Amino acid sequence: MEPVSFLADDPFPPCDGVYLPGGYPELYAAELSEAAILDELAARAADGLPVLGECGGLMTLAESLTTADGDTVEMSGVLPADVEMEDRYQALDHVELTATDRTLTAGRGETLRGHEFHYSTATVASDARFAFSVDRGEGITGSADGLTEHQTLGTYAHVHPESGAFDTFCERL
């Protein structure tokens, strides 16, 4: 593992995969949208580099992000979604997801557990593909989570370490 700051203009390191664990990209939306590393992330993801983004990571992987002030900025554009910040939380709960197919973090039919807490909504493209059905929680659409494109997976869920999702991700690199 090698930490990288998208805001410090760090170069994109040579790697076998990228994990974006969350955070608050909406607080630095303008700065992030100007970060050269987002373009490199998009190019590497399109070339098949495995990328896993949870919550704020999902937001960074989206096409755009609209802040609470109404400013819309471009993000990496890896996932076909536009994210918008809302005035109040949109999900606060434990989550249970079932993989509808083999993903970066689970095999088909496997269940992952975690939590979600987010103030944003994501509007996805009509042809968007999802990796999980939501058994408990809100996910991205209320019934689906795990937006997927290339070898990239973005979820609102922060999965629990005991779910094995991160181990599976590392094994598949």
C-alpha positions in Angstrom: 0.0 0.0 0.0 1.2 3.5 -0.8 -0.8 6.5 0.3 -1.4 9.2 -2.3 -2.8 12.7 -1.9 -5.0 13.8 -4.8 -4.8 17.4 -3.5 -1.0 17.5 -3.1 -0.4 16.9 -6.8 1.2 13.5 -6.0 2.1 11.5 -9.1 0.1 8.4 -9.9 2.3 5.6 -8.5 2.9 2.3 -10.2 0.4 -0.1 -8.7 -1.8 -3.2 -9.1 -4.9 -1.5 -7.8 -6.4 1.6 -6.2 -8.5 1.8 -3.1 -10.4 5.0 -2.4 -11.7 4.5 1.2 -14.1 7.5 1.3 -13.8 10.9 2.8 -15.4 14.2 1.9 -14.6 15.1 -1.7 -17.4 17.7 -1.6 -15.2 19.8 0.8 -12.5 20.0 -1.9 -14.6 19.6 -5.0 -13.0 22.5 -7.0 -9.5 21.5 -6.1 -10.1 17.9 -6.8 -11.7 18.6 -10.2 -8.4 20.4 -11.2 -6.1 17.5 -10.0 -4.2 15.9 -12.8 -4.2 12.6 -11.0 -8.0 12.3 -11.7 -7.3 12.2 -15.4 -4.6 9.5 -14.8 -7.0 7.5 -12.6 -9.6 7.6 -15.4 -7.1 6.5 -18.0 -5.7 3.7 -15.9 -9.2 2.5 -14.9 -10.2 2.5 -18.6 -7.2 0.3 -19.2 -8.4 -2.2 -16.7 -6.7 -1.2 -13.5 -8.8 -2.5 -10.5 -10.3 0.4 -8.6 -12.4 0.2 -5.5 -14.1 3.3 -4.2 -16.3 3.5 -1.1 -18.7 6.4 -0.5 -16.4 9.5 -1.1 -14.4 7.2 -3.4 -17.6 6.6 -5.4 -18.2 10.3 -5.6 -14.6 10.9 -6.8 -15.1 8.2 -9.5 -18.3 9.8 -10.8 -18.7 12.1 -13.8 -19.6 15.1 -11.7 -20.2 16.4 -8.2 -22.6 19.1 -7.3 -21.8 20.7 -3.9 -24.3 21.9 -1.3 -23.7 25.4 -2.7 -24.9 24.3 -6.1 -21.5 24.4 -7.8 -21.0 21.4 -10.2 -17.5 20.2 -11.0 -16.1 17.4 -13.1 -14.7 14.4 -11.3 -12.8 11.5 -12.8 -15.6 10.3 -15.0 -14.9 6.6 -14.5 -18.4 5.7 -13.3 -21.6 6.8 -15.2 -23.1 8.8 -12.4 -23.6 12.4 -11.3 -23.5 13.0 -7.6 -25.4 15.8 -5.8 -25.0 16.9 -2.2 -28.3 17.2 -0.2 -29.2 19.2 2.8 -29.7 16.2 5.1 -28.4 12.6 5.2 -29.8 10.2 2.6 -28.7 7.0 4.3 -27.7 6.1 7.8 -27.9 2.4 8.5 -26.2 -1.0 8.5 -26.0 -2.5 5.0 -26.3 -6.0 3.7 -25.4 -6.5 0.0 -25.6 -9.7 -2.1 -23.3 -9.9 -5.2 -25.4 -10.4 -8.3 -22.2 -11.5 -10.2 -18.5 -11.9 -9.5 -17.1 -8.6 -8.4 -13.8 -7.1 -7.2 -14.9 -7.7 -3.6 -17.2 -10.8 -3.6 -18.2 -13.9 -5.6 -21.6 -14.3 -7.1 -24.2 -14.8 -4.3 -21.9 -13.8 -1.5 -23.1 -11.4 1.1 -21.2 -8.3 2.4 -22.1 -6.3 5.5 -21.1 -2.8 6.4 -22.6 0.6 7.0 -23.6 3.7 5.0 -23.8 7.3 5.9 -24.0 9.9 3.2 -25.5 13.2 2.3 -25.5 12.8 -1.4 -27.6 11.1 -4.1 -26.3 9.6 -7.3 -28.1 9.8 -10.6 -26.9 7.0 -12.8 -26.9 6.5 -16.5 -29.7 4.3 -17.9 -27.3 1.6 -18.9 -25.4 1.6 -15.6 -24.4 -1.8 -14.2 -24.6 -2.8 -10.6 -22.7 -5.5 -8.7 -25.0 -5.8 -5.7 -28.6 -6.1 -4.7 -29.4 -4.3 -1.5 -30.9 -6.5 1.2 -30.6 -3.9 3.9 -29.8 -0.2 3.5 -30.2 2.3 0.6 -27.3 1.7 -1.7 -27.2 3.9 -4.8 -30.8 3.3 -6.0 -32.6 1.8 -3.0 -32.3 -1.7 -4.5 -28.8 -1.7 -6.0 -25.3 -0.7 -5.0 -21.9 -1.2 -6.5 -21.8 0.8 -9.7 -19.3 -1.0 -12.0 -17.4 -0.1 -15.1 -14.2 -1.7 -16.5 -12.6 -3.2 -13.4 -13.9 -0.3 -11.2 -16.4 -0.7 -8.4 -17.9 2.2 -6.5 -20.3 1.8 -3.6 -22.0 3.9 -1.0 -21.4 1.0 1.5 -18.3 0.9 3.7 -18.0 -2.8 4.1 -16.9 -4.3 7.5 -13.4 -5.7 7.5 -14.7 -9.1 8.6 -16.8 -9.3 5.4 -13.6 -10.3 3.6 -14.3 -7.7 0.8 -10.9 -6.0 1.1 -9.1 -9.3 1.3 -10.9 -10.4 -1.9 -10.0 -7.2 -3.6 -6.3 -7.7 -2.7 -6.4 -11.3 -3.9 -7.8 -10.3 -7.2 -5.1 -7.8 -8.0 
